[in-house]
């Protein structure tokens, strides 16, 4: 069974369309979107409609999706100027979505498990197995022991997530972790959108791979620079360079 997975679209339509063209060519059995359809981009409604129209596609919710649906700006005080900027963006994003779209997002699951054969599970979540991504994450810099602590109790031999804007495949003990993020913008220095391919070969064997998509980013970066989002230049810089706009204060 072949899975294609992508995440962290962040309301960026051209990057999404570029990834989906590559995904369609994979001819997978199942397509999975691992959260963060919204925020940090100018086209939230168009992205939601696109994902809802995709056949044979399952969707996991991301932390920034919930910021919008749960009106996080009403229940939390911003902890930094960056978070204040994000809260204001979440409020504006919500105003661009219909009640039907918001209802669909609010009902998305925290995680999904696929079992192509009994006892051989594939576990998928956005941030960590136990946190949506607001307070915890699985960045590549963690040691194996630190990762083991964060995935303690998970019995699946393979798992996939988004949230960390820098894709990787990592072996930790006898388990494999696949980070497929991101579509909208990267933070690992490679600005190309990414997705993951995970295939169950039978008899408990899995194969996983990260793929990047060539994408001419300049037009979309300029669009972000001049769109409705305050400080759109920050987003444009991330799209162009593949680095977080404020590298001294990485979110995770």
N, C-alpha and C positions, 0 to 999 in steps of 0.2 A: 504494500500500500504506500502510495507516494503522497506526501503533504508538501504544499508550498505555503510559506508563512511570511508575513510582513507586518510592520507596525509603525507607530509614531509618524503618521501621515501629516498631522498638524496643519490641516486645512490647506494643503498645498496640492492643487489639482495637477499641474503638469508633471511633477515628480511621480504622483500616483499613477497617472496614465502611462508613464514610461515603465514603471515597475510592472504594472498589469499587463503590458504588452509582452514583457519577458515571461511573466507568470503564465499567461495563456499558452505560450509556446512549450511550457513544461509538460502540459497535458497531465496534470496531477489528478489524483482521486479526490482530494479535498484541499480547499483553500481556507486559510485561517488568518484573520486579522487580529493582531494582539494588542489592541487598544491605542489610545491617544489619537483618535480621529481629529480632535479639535485642538484649538489654541495654537498660537505662534504662526498663524497663517490667515490669509484674507478670505478664504472660501469655505467656511464650515458647512453651509447648507449644501453646496454642490458635492462636497466629499461624502456627507452622510447619504445623500441620494444615490451617489455612485455605489457605495458599499452595499446599500440595501438592495440594489438591483443586480448584484453579482450572484450568479447561480452557484449552488453547491459550496457556499461560503459561510463559515461560522465566525463569530466576532466575540472577542473578550473585551471587557471594558478597561479603560486606562484611568489613571488618577486624574488627569486634566479633563477627561470627559466628565468625571463626577464633580469636579470643581464647577463646571457649568450647570449641570442638572441639579446639583444640591445647593447652589448659590453660596459657595464657600465664603465669599466676601461678606456675607451676612452673619456668619458664625465664627469666623476666625479673624484675629488681628494680624495684619501683615508683619512678618518678622524681619523684613529688610525692604529697602527701596525696590529691589528686583521683584519681590513677592507682591508689593503694592502695585507695581506695573502689571504683573500677571493677573491680579484680582480684577483690576479695571478691564483688562482684556477679556477675562472670563465673562464679566457682566455684559460687555458689548457683544461678545460671541453669542450669548444666550438670546439677545434681542434679534439676532439674525436667523434664529431657528424657529420652526413652527412647533406647536404643542405636540403634534404627532411625532415629529423628529425627536423632541426631548423625551417623550414617553418611551420611544423605541430605545434610545440610549440608556435611559434609567433602568431598563429591564435586562440589559446585557449581563451575562454571568461574569463572576470574578475569575473563574478558571474553567478549563475544559480538560477532560481526560478521554483519550481514544485508546481502545484496546483491540488492535488488529488480530491478536490471538490471546486466549486466556493466559493471564499472568505476565503479559508483555504490554505495559502501559506507556503511553506518551502523555505527559502532564504539561499543560500550557497555562501560563499566567502572565500578567503584565510586569509587575515589579519583582516581588519575591513570592514564594508559596504562601506567605502569611501576611503580606503587606502590599497594598495596591501600588505603593511607590512614593507615598508622601513622607514616610519616616524610615524607609529602608530600601536597599537596592543591592544588585549583584554586579558592581563594576569589576572590570578585568583586573584591577590592581590588588584585589583581595587575595590573601593566601589561601591555599587549599583548606587549611583548618578553619579559617574564617567562613569560607563558603559552606563547608560541611555543617557548621553551626546554624547557618541561615536556612539550609535545606533539610535540617534534621527532621526525621519522621516521614520524609517523602520516600516511598519505596520504588517509584518508577525509575527505570534504568536510563531514561532519556527525558529531558524536559526542555521547553523553549520559553523564551520571554522577550519582552521589548524593553522600553524605558531607558536603557543605557544607549546613548547615541554613538555606538561604535560596535559593530557586529563581531562576534567571535564564536568559535566552537572550543569547548574546554572539557577535558576529562578530569573529574575529581573522584578519586577512588574508582569504583566500578560504575559510576554514573557519568552521563554526558549532559552538558548544559550548552544550549544553543541560543545565543542572543542574535536576533534578526534585525534589530533596529539600526538604521531608521530610513524611512522614505523621505520625510520632509526636509531634514537637515542632519548632518553628522557632526560629531564633536571629537573625532579621533584623527582629524587631519586629512581624511580622504572624503571629499565632498560628494562622491557619487552615491546615489540612493542604493539601498541594499535590500535583499530578501534572503530567506533561507529555504533550503530543500532538505527534507528529512524523509527517508524511505525505510520502510520495514521490509527486510529481505526474507524473513521467515526464520524459524528456529532460534528466536531471541536475538537475531542480528539486526543492527540498525546502521544506516549510513547517513551522514549529515554533511552539509556543505553550505557555505555562505557565498552568495553571488552579488556582484555589483552591476549596476546599469549605467551605461554612458548617458550623460545628460548635459546639454548645454544650458548652464544655469543663469546666464546673464539676464535674459529677458525676465525670468521669474524673480530674480533678485531685485531688479529695478522696479518691478511691479510691487514687491513687498516694501521697498523703500518709500514708495509714493502712495501706498494704500491707506485705509482708514485706521490702521494700527499705530498708536503712538510709538515713537522710537522704532519705526519700521526698518531703519538702517541697521539696527542690531540683528534683526532676522536676516536681512540681505547679506550682512557680513558672514553669518553662519552658513548660508546657502553657498556663498562664493568660496569660502575657505575650508569648510569642514571643521571649524573650531568654534567653541562656545564664545559668545560675545564678550564675556568677562572671565578670562581663564584663571584669574586669581581667586575666583569664588564659584567654582563648579558646583552645580546642584547636587551631584552625587559622585 
